[in-house]
Amino acid sequence: MKECIACHSGQLKQVDIITRDDEFTLIENSEVVVSPPQSQKIIKFVCLNCGFINLYAEDYF
């Protein structure tokens, strides 16, 4: 199980991050993945406890 690297809480929610100019929006767990390397998928989680955004890279082939 993944946990927040800032507060070590296990209360994570998978999100996508949309950026526009100097603002960003978190969108709950859609399946859109934009990743330059073909061998990795970046998975983003927001901690429901402290609000920290955690990024994880998972290999897939």
C-alpha atoms as a printed R data frame, in Angstrom:
   type eleno elety resid chain resno       x      y       z
1  ATOM     1    CA   MET     A     1   0.000  0.000   0.000
2  ATOM     2    CA   LYS     A     2   1.295  3.453  -0.892
3  ATOM     3    CA   GLU     A     3   1.518  6.136   1.753
4  ATOM     4    CA   CYS     A     4   2.124  9.881   1.709
5  ATOM     5    CA   ILE     A     5   5.821 10.713   1.737
6  ATOM     6    CA   ALA     A     6   5.143 13.896   3.745
7  ATOM     7    CA   CYS     A     7   2.905 12.703   6.602
8  ATOM     8    CA   HIS     A     8   2.924  8.892   6.081
9  ATOM     9    CA   SER     A     9  -0.875  8.730   5.922
10 ATOM    10    CA   GLY     A    10  -2.445  5.978   3.848
11 ATOM    11    CA   GLN     A    11  -5.346  8.231   2.826
12 ATOM    12    CA   LEU     A    12  -4.412  8.821  -0.825
13 ATOM    13    CA   LYS     A    13  -6.700  9.540  -3.773
14 ATOM    14    CA   GLN     A    14  -5.508  9.007  -7.347
15 ATOM    15    CA   VAL     A    15  -5.813 12.166  -9.451
16 ATOM    16    CA   ASP     A    16  -4.739 13.711 -12.743
17 ATOM    17    CA   ILE     A    17  -3.177 17.166 -12.816
18 ATOM    18    CA   ILE     A    18  -4.245 19.729 -15.431
19 ATOM    19    CA   THR     A    19  -2.066 22.858 -15.684
20 ATOM    20    CA   ARG     A    20  -2.994 26.171 -17.247
21 ATOM    21    CA   ASP     A    21  -0.682 29.186 -17.019
22 ATOM    22    CA   ASP     A    22   0.302 29.398 -13.346
23 ATOM    23    CA   GLU     A    23  -2.694 27.446 -11.986
24 ATOM    24    CA   PHE     A    24  -3.390 23.741 -11.682
25 ATOM    25    CA   THR     A    25  -6.503 21.629 -11.167
26 ATOM    26    CA   LEU     A    26  -6.735 18.133  -9.707
27 ATOM    27    CA   ILE     A    27  -9.205 15.818 -11.425
28 ATOM    28    CA   GLU     A    28 -10.248 12.659  -9.627
29 ATOM    29    CA   ASN     A    29  -8.851  9.425 -11.110
30 ATOM    30    CA   SER     A    30  -9.474  9.703 -14.842
31 ATOM    31    CA   GLU     A    31  -7.553  7.334 -17.072
32 ATOM    32    CA   VAL     A    32  -5.629 10.018 -19.006
33 ATOM    33    CA   VAL     A    33  -1.891  9.350 -18.920
34 ATOM    34    CA   VAL     A    34   0.634 11.616 -20.601
35 ATOM    35    CA   SER     A    35   4.134 10.242 -20.248
36 ATOM    36    CA   PRO     A    36   7.104 10.921 -22.529
37 ATOM    37    CA   PRO     A    37   8.989  7.673 -21.809
38 ATOM    38    CA   GLN     A    38   7.200  4.686 -23.310
39 ATOM    39    CA   SER     A    39   8.263  2.432 -20.437
40 ATOM    40    CA   GLN     A    40   6.860  4.420 -17.498
41 ATOM    41    CA   LYS     A    41   3.490  5.641 -16.346
42 ATOM    42    CA   ILE     A    42   3.374  8.501 -13.828
43 ATOM    43    CA   ILE     A    43   0.656  7.999 -11.229
44 ATOM    44    CA   LYS     A    44  -0.375 10.983  -9.144
45 ATOM    45    CA   PHE     A    45  -1.989 10.862  -5.704
46 ATOM    46    CA   VAL     A    46  -3.147 13.654  -3.403
47 ATOM    47    CA   CYS     A    47  -3.027 13.037   0.342
48 ATOM    48    CA   LEU     A    48  -6.446 13.585   1.912
49 ATOM    49    CA   ASN     A    49  -4.736 14.161   5.270
50 ATOM    50    CA   CYS     A    50  -2.184 16.910   4.470
51 ATOM    51    CA   GLY     A    51  -2.821 17.821   0.794
52 ATOM    52    CA   PHE     A    52   0.644 16.822  -0.456
53 ATOM    53    CA   ILE     A    53   0.777 15.647  -4.098
54 ATOM    54    CA   ASN     A    54   2.676 12.357  -4.386
55 ATOM    55    CA   LEU     A    55   4.081 11.182  -7.735
56 ATOM    56    CA   TYR     A    56   4.949  7.551  -8.453
57 ATOM    57    CA   ALA     A    57   6.512  6.107 -11.611
58 ATOM    58    CA   GLU     A    58   5.546  2.546 -12.451
59 ATOM    59    CA   ASP     A    59   7.226  0.555 -15.190
60 ATOM    60    CA   TYR     A    60   5.125 -1.287 -17.721
61 ATOM    61    CA   PHE     A    61   6.198 -3.168 -20.823
